[in-house]
Amino acid sequence: MRAHEAGALHADINNQGPAWLRAPADVNALVPALWPRSVTRGADGAVAVAGLSVRDIAAEFGTPVYVLDEADLRSRCRDFRAAFPTEDVFYAGKAFLCRAVVRMIAEEGLHLDVCTGGELATALSAGMPPERIGFHGNNKSVAELGRALDAGVGRIIVDSFTEIDRLTALARERGVRPRVLVRVTVGVEAHTHEFIATAHEDQKFGFSLAGGAAANAAFKILDEGVLELRGLHSHIGSQIFDASGFEVSARRVLALQAQIRDARGVELPELDLGGGFGIAYTTQDDPATPQDLAKRLRKIVDSECAAENLAVPHLSIEPGRAIVGPAVFTLYEVGTVKDLDGLRTYVSVDGGMSDNIRTALYDASYSATLASRASTAQPLLARVVGKHCESGDIVVKDEFLPADVQPGDLVAVPGTGAYCRSMASNYNHVPRPPVVAVRDGQARLIVRRETEDDLLALDVG
Ligand SMILES: Cc1ncc(COP(=O)(O)O)c(C=O)c1O
């Protein structure tokens, strides 16, 4: 969608919805691939998660609220662990991080990636074993690197020559030998939105493979001998469905591995292929299972290693979205319904771009359902929008909701576990929603709702 300052261009009106979106035979039906695994529609017609009605959740915690199906999140961790039993699975904490989730992923045997001091502090305060933490970021400060060393994080993914120098100095001061991976920009553009594709060459992350910087970074670390170079790292983008991008990336990064062996006589023992595995936001998305992914990634790595005559390195991956994304839905209350004389129906909810920026930022597609009741009305193509002063404040661009949707109804948007609460803002001084974990019919607050007092507490002028 092209936008101007006031949001979508007014001439760009398409009130038919995208070609893939069809009016459902049953507007109350929940498409299982889009929802956390314990979500059902109860006998009263309301959506329930782990046996608990969304009406009860809204009554207790208010709206908007992010609802996490704890068993779903844990089962996705287990699926990845089972699919990658001899590899390491690092949950990418940037997708969503809070202490309860750190404990869940730690209990399920995953490792954890952080990329700022704040994420590191959250991980450590929840008891994540530091040796299972990886530290990412293209501009880690000296203070952040020092904290990571003092905490004893398991690996640091270095991203620039400046960082190598900083880390080397800090390691010398402390007399430690941190384990590092070199983040390589492999020149693969994943088939996804430009702003979340992170491995074409003109971007801020990593060392360029084509330009020789990645090889020079590895040589520098090996020659200086202060840091322990464990391997290479590549992350090619997000919301990827096509494994061919990983194939090209593995081929290129393993060619670099062979180059390093030939030049320095060292075979690096580890390889990280990053995250970016796609999930289903709408019925047009058909993600691979972790088992499929594991099979494909292993095949790719095995054949590239055979071609380069390399021992197969210890593999790690970094899924974020694929673990937490489908485990959460956002529950909103409808405030107004505006029918623009057949042009479009706008359903305004009590949140918006402050709790889900992805639609405005990435032109992301979501789906939605009327959650507080079932309806016998006909499906109506609607646009779910927020309450912010911005016409680009869209949550769900196009979805069929029952034609009798009305103020006071609850609407649920699935697939909001990743990059929604973690990217939430206070735009228009709207306090950020809470996160509630539901398990066995019990709801537990894991991140409380922000209050206006919280906002005013920061305003010390
Ligand atoms: C280095 C790295 N690893 C992993 C991820 C996680 O990606 P996703 O949540 O799409 O799996 C990201 C996301 O930006 C990333 O930059």
The ligand as an SDF file (V2000), in Angstrom:
LIG
                    3D

 16 16  0  0  0  0  0  0  0  0999 V2000
   19.4380  -12.3700   13.5340 C   0  0  0  0  0  0  0  0  0  0  0  0
   18.0120  -12.7190   13.6590 C   0  0  0  0  0  0  0  0  0  0  0  0
   17.6860  -13.9610   14.0490 N   0  0  0  0  0  0  0  0  0  0  0  0
   16.3910  -14.3220   14.1770 C   0  0  0  0  0  0  0  0  0  0  0  0
   15.3670  -13.4480   13.9100 C   0  0  0  0  0  0  0  0  0  0  0  0
   13.9560  -13.9050   14.1000 C   0  0  0  0  0  0  0  0  0  0  0  0
   13.2010  -13.8510   12.9630 O   0  0  0  0  0  0  0  0  0  0  0  0
   11.7420  -14.5010   12.9660 P   0  0  0  0  0  0  0  0  0  0  0  0
   11.0300  -13.9800   14.1670 O   0  0  0  0  0  0  0  0  0  0  0  0
   11.1180  -14.0360   11.7040 O   0  0  0  0  0  0  0  0  0  0  0  0
   11.9200  -15.9810   13.0410 O   0  0  0  0  0  0  0  0  0  0  0  0
   15.6630  -12.1460   13.4860 C   0  0  0  0  0  0  0  0  0  0  0  0
   14.5730  -11.1930   13.1860 C   0  0  0  0  0  0  0  0  0  0  0  0
   14.7190  -10.0900   12.7780 O   0  0  0  0  0  0  0  0  0  0  0  0
   17.0320  -11.7600   13.3700 C   0  0  0  0  0  0  0  0  0  0  0  0
   17.3710  -10.5240   12.9910 O   0  0  0  0  0  0  0  0  0  0  0  0
  1  2  1  0
  2  3  1  0
  2 15  2  0
  3  4  2  0
  4  5  1  0
  5  6  1  0
  5 12  2  0
  6  7  1  0
  7  8  1  0
  8  9  2  0
  8 10  1  0
  8 11  1  0
 12 13  1  0
 12 15  1  0
 13 14  2  0
 15 16  1  0
M  END
$$$$
